[in-house]
């Protein structure tokens, strides 16, 4: 049929259905100034228009039409649209009107012929009803979506504190469901003290008419939770407070992340500070070890003197190793993988572990008599072992026994996750502590995960061990049950290369190579003196200066130099800057860098490096290599 549309902005959309064209024309003329009018000559055509034009606000339908009566048409229209409906009829058929009211949900009834003003008033009222209903439904849908989709606890209460709306998150927090909690007061569902605090907080908002935004601390069993609670007053059109909205956002994870970040920042600051301390400490050890080394090779000694010197040198070397172990946690470094005797590494840690674990923890050993060499970084392996033992100690608050074990293992395919079949060396740390549940074991290797209180654990221990072992080509396996202790095993790859012979203090002399004129630069007089003595005893001629400026001045004077030996960290111009300028002036002269930092990877690899503290044999070996290469 017809479908007249005006170019003007329409206030609404109207569908008129009548089998008489004259009636349709009259209705279109009556409403075309205020509505976009769709016209249909039958109920079937009207249904088709509704399917294509869901924006219809009002339907005007004749009752007596061939094929489908008006009440039948409106009943089917209700399955398509929520538009308001009016029934027109020239006959007062009570049954048809009742059917249209019940099934078609008509808002008005008008007889034929109609009064134009009265009909226009009915249609305008119907349109407003429809628009209000749509706006209300939209608001309800938005509220339902907000309540259902939000993971935060949301609720709306009347001024008496009774729930009128709440979402599932809020209901679950109170141990109920949304339906059963409607109409209940939250204060009656809480312990008396918490209920009284809540009543005071809500009363303050109701009395002031202003919202509040607080962060509260809650206890959830043994766990402390932080929650941001926002309370907002809801006013009616006259400005009277009718309801109270409450939004609760759990900040626990955010606060934990902030605490962990703060802890990480402290660790970084500690690492930076400790790096400087290690540099100074290693300078002292260089002077001590150098002096002891010189005494060791300084002439005849009786057996007791030689034993004391060897003991002192060994202690100094352990001090250097201890510095590297304790500081390496704060440094990024590449693993220096090599064949490692795990039994020797475990035994070397015995004294450090005894001091670190305390008197309530005893150490036991179940070491294989002949373990295969394992592929590992000895320093990082020692740090991982220390971490595991400290974790075991913390799992035994009343003390207990930690058993360190080693064994050879030939694994089948998929016997240990992520590891191929083959030969492995397994190092275990077992305790008699509280044990772990399966869900804790599943999270144990996650960075920052910890079951300890804030300030008592970083959550980095096991994740560091896991990362180290995985980088080494192995895996970490945890076996534990609550109340029955924990066993953590580091499964390391077997090395096919033989172990390097251990260096014994005082054994073997320093290798002698070609003699040279050496420029030695170090701002520490003790280290400079010992290093110069080492070089002089090796047959070299040493020129000593205390800073880079003096070294460059010698170069400017044309001082003949065969080798530059410089400290890395010096005030003013660093050793690296000195070496760079030296290389530009004397490109053919080899350079050896000395560093007292715990982590050698902090020094650029531009030049060969010898780490402090060093023995005379170590220095002689590097100098001979450089001079021979030159």
C-alpha positions, 0 to 999 in steps of 0.5 A: 500500500502507501508509505508516505514520508515527510522530509521533516523531523518526525516525533514518532512512527505510526502504523495504521492498518485498515482495509478501507483506503479512504480510512487510511488516507484520512488517518495519514492526513491526520497524523502526517505532520507529527509522525512518520506514517506506515499504512497497511490494508491487512493484518498480514501486511501490517505484520510484515511492516512491523518486522521491517520497521521495529521503530514503530511507536503506536499502532492504530488498527481497524477491528473488522478486516477480511482475513484477520481481525484487528484483535487477532492482528494485535495479538500477533503483533505483540510477538514482534513489537512493544508498540502501544496500540489503539483499536478502531471499530464501527461496531461495539463488539465487546468480545473483540475489545476484551480480546484486544485488551487481553491479547493485544494489550491495547491502550485505547479504544476509539469508535468510528467515526472518530473525533480528530482531536480526541484521536490525536490526544490518544495517539500522542499519549500512547506515544509518550507511554511507549517512549517512557516504557522504552526509556525505562526498559533501557535503564533496567537493561543497563542496570542489569548489565552493570550488575551482572557484568561487574566483578565488583560488589554492587548494591542499592539500598533504601533509606532503611538499609534494605537491599533493593538491588544487588549483584551476584558478587555482593551476594556471594560475599555475604554468603547468599544469592541475589533473590534471597537477600532482597529486602534484607538489611546488610547490617543484620548479616554481619558480625555485630561490630562490623554491622555497627560500623556499616550502619554508622558509615551509611547513616553519615551519607544519608544525613550529609547527602554527600558520597564517601570514598574509603579504603577499608581493611578486611580479614578473610580468614588468615588473609588480609584484604583491602577494599575501596568502598564508595557510597553514593546518595541517590536523589529523587526529582525533588532532591530528597534522598531515596536510595543509597548505592554502594560500590566495592572494589577489591584492591588486594591484588593491587596493594600486593603488587605495590608492596612487591614493587616496593620490595623489588625497588628495595632489592634494586637499591640494595644491589646497587649499594652492595655492588659498591661495597663488594668493589671495596671489599674485593679490593681489600681481599686483593691486597690480603690475598696478594700479600699472602700469596707473596709470603707463600712464595717468599722463601723457606717456611716451616710446615706450621707457617705454610699451613697457616698461609694456606688456611688464610688464602683459602679463607680469603678465597671463600670470602670472595666467593661469598661476596659473589654469591650473596650479591648475584641475586640482584644482578642480571647475568649470563650463566657460566655453565660448565661441568660441576661436581655437585657434591663438592658444591654442596659441601662448600656451602656447609658452613654458610648454610649452618650460619644462615639456617640457625640453631633449630635446623640441623643438616643431613646429607644423602650424597651419592658416592660418585655423582656424574658431572652436572652442567651448571653455573657453580655460583648460581647453583650455590645461590639456588641451594641457599634459596631452597634451604632458606625456604625449607627453614621457613617451612619449619617454624619449630625447627627440624631437619634439612636433608641435602641429597644427590643421585644419578638418574636415567629418565625415560621420555616424559618421566619429568615434564619438559625433559627428554629422556637421558642421563641427569644429576638430581640434587634434592633439598628435603625438609620436615616442615608443614608441606604444601597443598596441590594448589600451592605447588601449582603456583610455587614457581610463579614470580612474586607468589609467596605464602609468607607475610608481607616483608617476610618473603619476596616470592622470588626464591623458587621462581629464581631457582626454576629459571636458573635450572631451566636455563641450565637445561634441567627442571625442578620437581616438587613433592609435598603433602601437608604436614609431611614436609617437602622435597624440591629436586633440581634435575640437572643435565649430565655433562659429557666433559670431565671436571676441571681440576680444583685449584689448591692454594699455594700449589703451582707457581705463576707461569712466566712469559715474555717480560714487558714494560707494564703501565699499572693504573689503580686508585687503591694503593694497597691493590696497586702495590700488591699488583705491582709486586706480582708483576715485578716478581714475574720479571716485568718492569712496572710503572705505577700511577693512581689515576687515568689522568696521570696515565694519559700524561705518561703517554703524551710524554712518549713513555714506552708501554707494552701492556696497560693494566687498569682498574675498571672503577676509578674516580674521575675518568674510569678505567673503561674511558682510559682504555678507550683513549689509550687504544686510540693512541696506542692501538697495538698495545694490549689492555687488561681490565681489573674489576672488583665488582661482584658481577663481571657482566657489569663490565663491558666486554670490550677489553679482557677482564680479570676479576678481583681478588686474584692470585699471582698465578691468575695475573701471570696467566692473563698477562702471558696470554696477552703478551703472547697474542700481541 
